[in-house]
Structure formats: C-alpha cells, structure tokens
Amino acid sequence: MLSGLGKSLFGQPAGVPQARGKRKRLWFADAGFSIIAIFVALIFFFPIYWAVSNSLRAPADTFTVAGLGVPFIDFTPTLENWISQISTPEAHNAFGNSLIISVCSVLIALALGLPAAYALARFRFKRIKNKDLTIWFLSQRVLPPVATAVPFFIVFSSLDMLDTHAALILVNATFILPFVVVIVRQTFQDLPIELEEAALVDGGSHFVAFFRVAIPLALPAIAASALIMFAFAWNEYLFAVILTIKESATMPVHIAGGVDSRGVQFWFVAVRSLIAMVPPVLIALFAQRYIVRGLTLGAVKG
C-alpha cells in the first residue's frame, strides 16, 4: 500500500512527470537561446555577406539587383573586381604598409609593455603607486585619439616624417601599449612567484627570471594581447589619413579611397574590405588556442 502511493495511475513514480516537465522547459529555453544566438550571428555576418555579394557584382548590378543579392539567382557573378584590385599597385602598397606598420607597432609595444607589466606586477613603487601607474596606462585608451591628431601632425611635420612608416608606427605603438600592460600585468600577478624566486636562489637576476621564467609562462596572454594590438593597429584610420599622403597609405585609407566624384564604388570597397579582413582572421584562427587560454588565464581560481 505504501509503495503504491508513490506510483501514478500507469505505474510510474510520481516525480517522473515533474522531471519531464522540467526537461521540456529546459529544451524550450535552450531552443530560445539558440534562436537568439543565430539571429545575433546573422546580424554580425550580414556585412560580410554584403561585401562578398557586392564584390562579385558588375558595377551595373550593384544598383539594379534587388532582394538579398544571391549569386547565380539575382545576378551573374564575376571576378573582374577581384582581378582589378589584386593587380593594382596601390592595393599592394597599402597591404604592405599596413602589414609593416601593424607588426612593427606590436613589436615595439611588446618590447616596452612587457617589462612595464612585469614591474607593476612584482615590484611596489613608493613615489607613484602601482595602481596610479596602471590607471595612467589605461588613460591612454580613454583619451580620444582625435585630441592628439593635430599635435602629432605638427610634431611629425617639423621632423619631416609625414607620409612615413616610422610616424604611424610610433603613434600606433603609443595607443596600443596599454593593452599589453593591463592584460599581461594581471597574468604576471597570477603566476606563482615561487618559480621566479627559485631562479633567483639559483643565482639568476631579475632579468633572468623575467625572460626565462615569467615570459614563457605568460605566452598565452602575450599572444592574446598581441592579436588585440595587431587588430587595432591594422584598423587604425584617423592617424593614417592625417599623417600619410600616398607612400605610406594603409588599407583603411585605401578602402576609403573607393569614394570619388561619381559616388561610392561599392564593388571596389567590398573587395578591399574583404582583403583587409584576411590577416587578422588568419592570425586569430592559428592562434585561437593561445588567445582563449590567455584571456581566461587567472579568471578562475581554486
């Protein structure tokens, strides 16, 4: 009799319908979140689809094709825009300039930022507190770049450095430096200090502990910060359009050059935008393991 009280009319435990109802609610919740995620992904991927579609259209099809512009359905795709842009010397020059400026800016930022991050993590400054120094580095990102555009232009003009790689490298390195300081500083703080103390006991200096112990352990965070800095330097437009004229023009300036007296050449802008996306995407794909580990390092402690 007592065991039968816990049974339903069909001989199942009384808790089974509740468990099924809970699983059903969870299924609906997962389905709802999945639909929302797909909708958000479509919003973010639509500009890429727009660029691909327009890059395959003839100039006349850009203004006449209606709907979603699906190739082979709404229009006949062509590679003339790609061939034209890839064979253009200006495109080669802009791509090479962006690559040189971005890579050199990241290397300079790493060379200056890694020692600063290590010093803020392992030493205590008396005259200026570590917290204040960190906030000062962060303030470089809060500062609007346009507020420094005119001073930079005057300085580099007086030094005869306009339209040179060096000018853009120095400016970009200045504004991306806070990323490596803030990200890697936290990583250095989360590393066991006993490993560095062991190196000091064995006769090594702080430089040995920094280069042979701290940096190898912090490589994931360094890779993550390097990718973030590369993306910012690669996409920098304001200083590139102010400090360059022709010889050192970067990809963002080259993309903006698709506007002429006749209007926006959407087919060329689309091709240039897709070409500009290639290096950051490839770097992110090859380094995603280090990026995820670097950005999450120290997030969970136990």
C-alpha positions as CSV (number, residue, x, y, z in Angstrom):
1,M,0.0,0.0,0.0
2,L,2.7,2.5,1.0
3,S,4.8,1.8,-2.1
4,G,1.7,2.2,-4.3
5,L,1.2,5.7,-3.0
6,G,4.3,6.8,-4.8
7,K,3.1,5.5,-8.1
8,S,0.9,7.2,-10.7
9,L,-2.0,5.6,-12.4
10,F,0.3,4.0,-15.0
11,G,2.7,2.5,-12.5
12,Q,5.4,5.3,-12.8
13,P,6.9,7.2,-9.9
14,A,5.1,10.5,-9.1
15,G,8.3,12.5,-9.8
16,V,8.6,11.4,-13.4
17,P,6.0,13.9,-14.8
18,Q,7.7,16.7,-12.9
19,A,11.1,15.7,-14.3
20,R,9.7,15.5,-17.8
21,G,8.2,18.9,-17.4
22,K,11.5,20.3,-16.2
23,R,13.4,18.8,-19.2
24,K,10.7,20.2,-21.5
25,R,11.2,23.7,-20.1
26,L,14.9,23.4,-20.4
27,W,14.5,22.3,-24.0
28,F,12.4,25.3,-24.8
29,A,14.9,27.6,-23.0
30,D,17.8,26.1,-25.0
31,A,15.9,26.5,-28.2
32,G,15.0,30.1,-27.4
33,F,18.7,31.0,-26.7
34,S,19.8,29.2,-29.8
35,I,17.3,31.2,-31.9
36,I,18.5,34.4,-30.3
37,A,22.2,33.4,-30.9
38,I,21.5,32.6,-34.6
39,F,19.7,35.9,-35.0
40,V,22.6,37.9,-33.5
41,A,25.1,36.0,-35.6
42,L,23.2,36.8,-38.8
43,I,23.2,40.5,-37.9
44,F,27.0,40.4,-37.4
45,F,27.7,38.3,-40.5
46,F,25.4,40.2,-42.8
47,P,28.0,42.9,-43.6
48,I,30.4,40.2,-44.6
49,Y,27.8,38.6,-46.9
50,W,27.0,42.1,-48.3
51,A,30.7,42.6,-49.1
52,V,31.0,39.1,-50.7
53,S,27.9,39.7,-52.8
54,N,28.9,43.2,-54.0
55,S,32.5,42.1,-54.7
56,L,31.1,39.6,-57.3
57,R,28.7,42.0,-59.0
58,A,29.3,44.1,-62.1
59,P,29.0,47.9,-61.4
60,A,25.6,48.0,-63.1
61,D,24.3,45.1,-61.0
62,T,25.2,46.9,-57.8
63,F,22.4,49.4,-58.2
64,T,19.9,47.3,-60.1
65,V,19.8,44.0,-58.2
66,A,17.0,43.8,-55.6
67,G,16.5,41.4,-52.7
68,L,19.3,39.7,-50.9
69,G,21.6,39.7,-54.0
70,V,22.2,35.9,-54.1
71,P,24.8,35.0,-56.7
72,F,23.6,32.9,-59.7
73,I,20.0,33.7,-58.6
74,D,19.8,37.5,-58.6
75,F,22.8,38.2,-60.7
76,T,25.6,36.5,-62.6
77,P,28.8,36.7,-60.5
78,T,32.1,38.0,-61.9
79,L,35.7,38.1,-60.7
80,E,36.6,41.2,-62.6
81,N,36.5,43.4,-59.5
82,W,38.9,41.0,-57.7
83,I,41.3,40.8,-60.6
84,S,41.3,44.6,-61.0
85,Q,42.0,45.2,-57.3
86,I,44.6,42.5,-56.8
87,S,46.6,43.6,-59.8
88,T,46.5,47.3,-58.7
89,P,49.9,48.6,-57.4
90,E,48.0,50.9,-54.9
91,A,46.4,47.8,-53.3
92,H,49.8,46.1,-53.0
93,N,51.3,49.2,-51.5
94,A,48.5,49.7,-49.0
95,F,48.5,46.0,-47.9
96,G,52.3,46.0,-47.4
97,N,52.2,49.3,-45.5
98,S,49.5,48.0,-43.1
99,L,51.4,44.8,-42.5
100,I,54.7,46.6,-41.8
101,I,53.2,49.2,-39.6
102,S,51.0,46.8,-37.6
103,V,53.7,44.2,-37.0
104,C,56.3,46.9,-36.0
105,S,53.9,48.7,-33.8
106,V,53.1,45.4,-31.9
107,L,56.8,44.5,-31.5
108,I,57.6,48.0,-30.1
109,A,54.5,47.8,-27.8
110,L,55.6,44.4,-26.6
111,A,59.2,45.5,-26.0
112,L,58.1,48.4,-23.9
113,G,54.9,46.9,-22.3
114,L,56.2,43.5,-21.1
115,P,58.9,45.0,-18.7
116,A,56.3,47.6,-17.5
117,A,53.7,44.9,-16.9
118,Y,56.2,42.7,-15.0
119,A,57.4,45.7,-12.9
120,L,53.9,46.6,-12.0
121,A,53.1,43.0,-11.0
122,R,56.3,42.2,-9.0
123,F,57.5,45.5,-7.5
124,R,56.0,48.1,-5.3
125,F,56.7,51.7,-6.2
126,K,56.7,54.3,-3.4
127,R,56.6,57.7,-5.0
128,I,53.8,56.8,-7.5
129,K,51.7,53.8,-6.5
130,N,51.2,50.8,-8.8
131,K,47.5,51.5,-9.0
132,D,48.1,55.0,-10.2
133,L,50.5,53.9,-12.9
134,T,48.1,51.3,-14.1
135,I,45.3,53.9,-14.3
136,W,47.7,56.2,-16.2
137,F,48.3,53.4,-18.8
138,L,44.5,52.9,-19.1
139,S,44.0,56.6,-19.6
140,Q,45.9,56.4,-22.9
141,R,42.9,54.4,-24.2
142,V,40.3,56.7,-22.7
143,L,42.0,59.7,-24.3
144,P,40.2,60.5,-27.6
145,P,42.8,60.0,-30.4
146,V,41.4,63.0,-32.3
147,A,42.5,65.2,-29.4
148,T,46.1,64.3,-30.3
149,A,45.8,64.4,-34.1
150,V,46.9,68.0,-34.5
151,P,49.8,67.8,-32.1
152,F,51.1,64.7,-33.8
153,F,50.7,66.3,-37.2
154,I,52.7,69.3,-36.1
155,V,55.5,67.3,-34.5
156,F,56.0,64.9,-37.4
157,S,55.7,67.7,-39.9
158,S,58.5,69.6,-38.1
159,L,60.6,66.4,-38.1
160,D,59.9,65.8,-41.8
161,M,58.3,62.5,-41.0
162,L,54.9,62.8,-42.7
163,D,53.9,60.0,-45.0
164,T,56.5,57.7,-43.5
165,H,56.2,54.3,-41.8
166,A,58.0,55.5,-38.7
167,A,55.4,58.1,-37.9
168,L,52.5,55.7,-38.0
169,I,54.5,53.0,-36.1
170,L,55.2,55.4,-33.2
171,V,51.7,56.6,-33.0
172,N,50.1,53.2,-33.1
173,A,52.6,51.8,-30.6
174,T,51.7,54.6,-28.2
175,F,47.9,53.9,-28.3
176,I,48.1,50.0,-28.2
177,L,50.7,49.9,-25.4
178,P,48.1,49.9,-22.6
179,F,46.7,46.5,-23.9
180,V,49.8,44.5,-23.2
181,V,50.4,46.3,-19.9
182,V,47.0,45.7,-18.5
183,I,46.4,42.1,-19.8
184,V,49.9,40.7,-19.1
185,R,50.3,42.5,-15.8
186,Q,47.3,40.5,-14.4
187,T,48.8,37.3,-15.8
188,F,52.2,38.0,-14.1
189,Q,50.3,38.6,-10.8
190,D,48.6,35.2,-11.1
191,L,51.8,33.3,-11.8
192,P,53.4,31.5,-8.8
193,I,56.2,33.8,-7.6
194,E,58.0,30.8,-6.1
195,L,59.2,29.8,-9.6
196,E,60.9,33.2,-10.0
197,E,62.3,33.0,-6.5
198,A,63.8,29.6,-7.3
199,A,65.6,31.2,-10.3
200,L,66.9,34.0,-8.0
201,V,68.1,31.4,-5.5
202,D,70.0,29.6,-8.2
203,G,72.0,32.8,-8.9
204,G,69.8,34.3,-11.7
205,S,69.0,38.0,-11.7
206,H,65.5,39.6,-12.1
207,F,66.2,39.8,-15.8
208,V,66.8,36.1,-16.0
209,A,63.6,35.4,-14.0
210,F,61.7,37.7,-16.3
211,F,63.0,36.3,-19.6
212,R,63.3,32.6,-18.8
213,V,60.5,32.1,-16.3
214,A,57.8,34.7,-16.5
215,I,57.6,35.3,-20.2
216,P,57.4,31.6,-21.2
217,L,54.6,31.1,-18.7
218,A,52.7,34.2,-19.8
219,L,52.9,33.4,-23.6
220,P,49.2,32.7,-24.0
221,A,48.3,36.2,-22.5
222,I,51.1,37.8,-24.6
223,A,49.7,36.1,-27.7
224,A,46.2,37.4,-26.9
225,S,47.3,40.9,-26.3
226,A,49.4,40.9,-29.4
227,L,46.4,39.9,-31.5
228,I,44.3,42.6,-30.0
229,M,47.0,45.2,-30.6
230,F,47.5,44.0,-34.2
231,A,43.8,44.4,-34.9
232,F,43.7,47.9,-33.5
233,A,46.9,48.9,-35.5
234,W,45.6,47.2,-38.6
235,N,42.2,49.1,-38.5
236,E,43.6,52.5,-37.5
237,Y,42.2,55.1,-39.9
238,L,42.3,58.5,-38.2
239,F,46.1,58.9,-37.9
240,A,46.7,57.0,-41.2
241,V,44.6,59.5,-43.1
242,I,46.1,62.5,-41.3
243,L,49.8,61.5,-41.3
244,T,50.0,59.9,-44.8
245,I,49.6,61.1,-48.3
246,K,50.4,58.3,-50.7
247,E,53.6,56.3,-50.0
248,S,52.5,55.1,-46.5
249,A,48.8,54.8,-47.0
250,T,47.3,51.8,-45.2
251,M,44.4,49.5,-46.0
252,P,41.7,51.6,-44.2
253,V,42.8,54.7,-46.3
254,H,42.8,52.5,-49.4
255,I,39.2,51.4,-48.6
256,A,38.1,54.9,-48.1
257,G,39.6,55.7,-51.5
258,G,36.7,53.9,-53.1
259,V,34.7,57.2,-52.9
260,D,35.2,59.5,-55.9
261,S,33.4,62.3,-57.6
262,R,31.0,59.8,-59.2
263,G,30.0,58.4,-55.8
264,V,30.9,55.2,-53.8
265,Q,32.4,52.4,-55.8
266,F,30.7,49.7,-53.7
267,W,32.2,46.9,-55.8
268,F,35.8,48.1,-55.1
269,V,35.1,48.9,-51.4
270,A,33.7,45.4,-50.9
271,V,36.8,43.7,-52.4
272,R,39.2,45.9,-50.4
273,S,37.3,45.3,-47.2
274,L,37.5,41.5,-47.7
275,I,41.2,41.7,-48.5
276,A,41.7,43.8,-45.3
277,M,40.0,41.1,-43.2
278,V,42.3,38.3,-44.3
279,P,45.4,38.9,-42.0
280,P,43.5,39.4,-38.7
281,V,41.2,36.4,-39.4
282,L,44.1,34.1,-40.3
283,I,46.1,35.1,-37.2
284,A,43.0,34.6,-35.0
285,L,42.4,31.1,-36.5
286,F,46.0,30.0,-36.0
287,A,46.4,31.5,-32.5
288,Q,42.9,30.9,-31.1
289,R,44.2,28.2,-28.7
290,Y,46.6,30.7,-27.1
291,I,44.0,33.6,-27.3
292,V,41.3,31.7,-25.4
293,R,43.8,30.5,-22.8
294,G,45.4,33.9,-22.4
295,L,42.2,35.8,-22.0
296,T,40.8,33.3,-19.4
297,L,44.1,32.9,-17.5
298,G,43.5,33.8,-13.9
299,A,39.8,34.2,-14.4
300,V,39.1,31.1,-12.2
301,K,41.0,30.5,-9.1
302,G,40.8,27.4,-7.0
